[in-house]
Amino acid sequence: MRNNETDKLRAYNLLKSRKCIRCLGPVTRGRKNCMNCLKKIATGNKVRGLKNNENGRCYICNALLDVISPASTISKRVKRIRMHCKKCILKKASRIYLGGSNKWKSLLELLDRQNHVCAISGLKIDIGSSATIDHKTPKVLGGENKLENLQWVHRDINLMKRDHTTSEFLLLCTQILNYQKGTGDYTCGADVSLDSIKQLALKQEAVWSLATQ
């Protein structure tokens, strides 16, 4: 117990005097380590993470990989694939979309409420392979990073939807389908613009909101 208190006091004094807690070198304000030590720590984390992956474990937490097709990111410096467990994937998503990794269970509960299917297409989705998080109202249109504005969708659907609302995207899909068939409300050669589709989307959203009240 005394050792822990001594270590904390030492780290506090070094931080106050702007010295690295590893090599006692100079550091910038608010940092515990100098740039050289930070690089050594990062290199050590990469080596340890890649070794974890070789043993079938998570790159970050060393837990057994529990996803069918683990989500991966390819490092530019280290040409290796980094694989993460389901919990670490959810924690990272929670940190990005909900402001903290401790809210990862809320995202998992949201996926359970959707029965692990895409909220737009109904396709089956799995964390680590095809499941991605989408804003119902895009951030460019004022949407916020709140659970009420988030939904799980298939990766391909999310790429196509981009900065459209769900209703706008569905109407665009209808336009494409009817154009290819040459039937429906939007026939070939019809005077249809993106603005008109957005106006129809707003009307459709109003109808949906009244129906759910």
C-alpha positions in Angstrom: 0.0 0.0 0.0 2.8 2.3 0.9 4.6 1.6 -2.4 1.5 2.6 -4.4 1.2 5.8 -2.4 4.9 6.5 -3.0 4.6 5.8 -6.7 1.6 8.1 -7.0 3.4 10.9 -5.1 6.5 10.5 -7.3 4.4 10.6 -10.5 2.6 13.7 -9.2 5.9 15.5 -8.4 7.4 14.6 -11.8 4.2 15.7 -13.6 4.3 19.0 -11.7 7.9 19.6 -12.6 7.2 18.5 -16.3 9.4 15.5 -16.3 8.8 12.1 -17.9 7.9 9.4 -15.3 10.0 6.8 -17.2 13.3 8.6 -18.1 12.9 12.0 -16.3 13.3 13.8 -19.6 11.3 17.0 -20.4 7.7 16.7 -21.3 5.0 19.1 -22.7 2.4 20.4 -20.3 -0.2 17.7 -19.2 1.8 14.7 -20.5 3.3 12.0 -18.3 5.8 10.7 -20.8 8.3 12.3 -23.2 8.0 11.7 -27.0 10.7 9.1 -27.0 9.0 7.1 -24.3 5.6 7.5 -25.9 7.1 5.9 -29.1 8.6 3.0 -27.2 5.2 2.4 -25.4 3.4 2.5 -28.8 5.8 0.1 -30.3 5.5 -2.2 -27.4 1.7 -2.1 -27.6 1.9 -3.0 -31.3 4.2 -5.9 -30.8 2.1 -7.2 -27.9 -1.2 -6.7 -29.9 0.1 -8.5 -33.0 1.3 -11.4 -30.8 -2.2 -11.6 -29.3 -3.7 -11.8 -32.7 -1.3 -14.7 -33.7 -2.6 -16.6 -30.7 -6.3 -16.0 -31.7 -6.8 -13.2 -29.1 -7.9 -9.6 -29.2 -5.3 -7.0 -30.2 -6.2 -4.8 -27.3 -7.4 -6.8 -24.3 -6.0 -10.3 -25.0 -9.4 -11.9 -24.7 -10.3 -14.8 -27.0 -11.7 -13.5 -30.4 -15.5 -14.0 -30.3 -16.5 -12.6 -33.7 -17.0 -14.6 -36.9 -15.1 -12.1 -39.1 -13.2 -9.9 -36.7 -13.2 -6.2 -37.5 -9.7 -5.2 -38.6 -7.7 -2.1 -39.3 -4.6 -2.2 -41.4 -1.7 -0.1 -40.0 0.2 2.0 -42.4 3.5 1.4 -40.6 2.9 -2.3 -39.6 1.5 -4.1 -42.6 -0.5 -6.5 -40.4 -4.2 -6.9 -39.8 -5.4 -6.0 -36.3 -8.3 -8.1 -34.9 -10.5 -7.1 -32.0 -13.0 -8.9 -29.8 -16.7 -7.9 -29.8 -16.4 -6.0 -26.5 -13.5 -3.9 -27.7 -15.3 -3.1 -30.9 -18.4 -1.9 -29.0 -16.2 0.1 -26.6 -14.6 1.9 -29.4 -17.9 2.6 -31.1 -19.3 3.8 -27.7 -16.4 6.2 -27.3 -17.0 7.6 -30.8 -20.8 7.9 -30.8 -21.7 8.2 -27.1 -18.7 10.0 -25.7 -17.4 7.2 -23.5 -16.4 3.6 -23.7 -18.4 2.7 -20.6 -21.7 3.0 -22.5 -21.0 0.0 -24.8 -23.7 -2.1 -23.3 -26.3 0.4 -24.6 -25.2 -0.2 -28.2 -25.4 -4.0 -27.6 -28.9 -3.6 -26.2 -29.8 -1.5 -29.3 -28.6 -4.3 -31.6 -30.6 -6.9 -29.5 -33.7 -4.8 -29.9 -33.2 -4.8 -33.6 -32.9 -8.7 -33.5 -29.4 -8.4 -35.1 -30.8 -7.2 -38.4 -30.2 -4.0 -40.4 -32.7 -1.3 -39.4 -33.2 -0.3 -43.0 -32.8 -3.4 -45.2 -33.6 -6.2 -42.7 -30.3 -8.0 -43.6 -28.7 -10.0 -40.9 -25.7 -8.2 -39.4 -22.9 -9.3 -37.1 -20.5 -7.2 -35.0 -17.1 -7.2 -36.4 -18.1 -8.0 -40.0 -21.2 -6.3 -41.4 -22.7 -4.3 -38.5 -22.1 -0.5 -38.5 -23.7 2.4 -36.6 -25.6 5.0 -38.6 -27.2 8.3 -37.6 -30.9 8.5 -38.3 -30.6 12.2 -38.8 -27.1 12.8 -40.2 -24.8 15.1 -38.2 -24.5 17.5 -41.2 -28.3 18.0 -40.8 -28.1 18.6 -37.1 -28.3 15.1 -35.8 -26.6 14.4 -32.5 -24.5 11.6 -31.0 -27.4 10.3 -28.9 -28.7 6.7 -28.6 -32.1 7.9 -29.9 -30.5 9.0 -33.1 -28.4 5.8 -33.7 -29.3 2.6 -35.5 -27.4 -0.5 -36.5 -27.3 -1.0 -40.3 -25.5 -3.2 -42.8 -22.1 -1.9 -43.8 -23.0 -1.7 -47.5 -26.3 0.1 -46.7 -24.4 2.7 -44.6 -22.0 3.4 -47.5 -25.0 4.0 -49.8 -27.0 6.1 -47.4 -24.2 8.5 -46.6 -25.6 11.9 -45.4 -29.3 11.3 -46.2 -32.1 10.7 -43.7 -33.6 7.2 -43.7 -36.7 8.4 -45.5 -34.7 10.3 -48.1 -32.6 7.2 -48.7 -35.7 4.9 -49.1 -37.3 7.3 -51.6 -34.0 7.4 -53.6 -34.0 3.6 -53.6 -37.6 3.7 -54.9 -36.6 6.2 -57.6 -33.8 3.9 -58.8 -36.0 0.8 -58.7 -38.9 2.4 -60.6 -36.6 4.0 -63.1 -35.0 0.6 -63.9 -38.5 -1.0 -64.2 -40.0 2.0 -66.0 -43.1 1.9 -63.8 -44.4 3.6 -60.6 -44.6 7.2 -59.5 -41.1 8.0 -60.8 -41.1 6.9 -64.4 -38.3 7.3 -66.9 -38.0 10.9 -68.0 -40.0 12.2 -65.1 -39.0 15.6 -63.8 -37.6 14.5 -60.4 -35.0 16.3 -58.5 -33.2 15.6 -55.2 -35.0 18.6 -53.6 -38.4 17.2 -54.5 -37.4 13.8 -53.0 -36.3 15.5 -49.8 -39.6 17.3 -49.6 -41.5 14.0 -50.0 -39.2 12.5 -47.3 -40.2 15.3 -44.9 -43.9 14.6 -45.5 -43.3 10.9 -45.1 -41.5 11.4 -41.8 -44.4 13.6 -40.6 -46.8 10.7 -41.4 -44.7 8.2 -39.5 -44.4 10.4 -36.5 -48.2 10.8 -36.4 -48.7 7.1 -36.8 -46.4 6.3 -33.8 -48.1 8.8 -31.4 
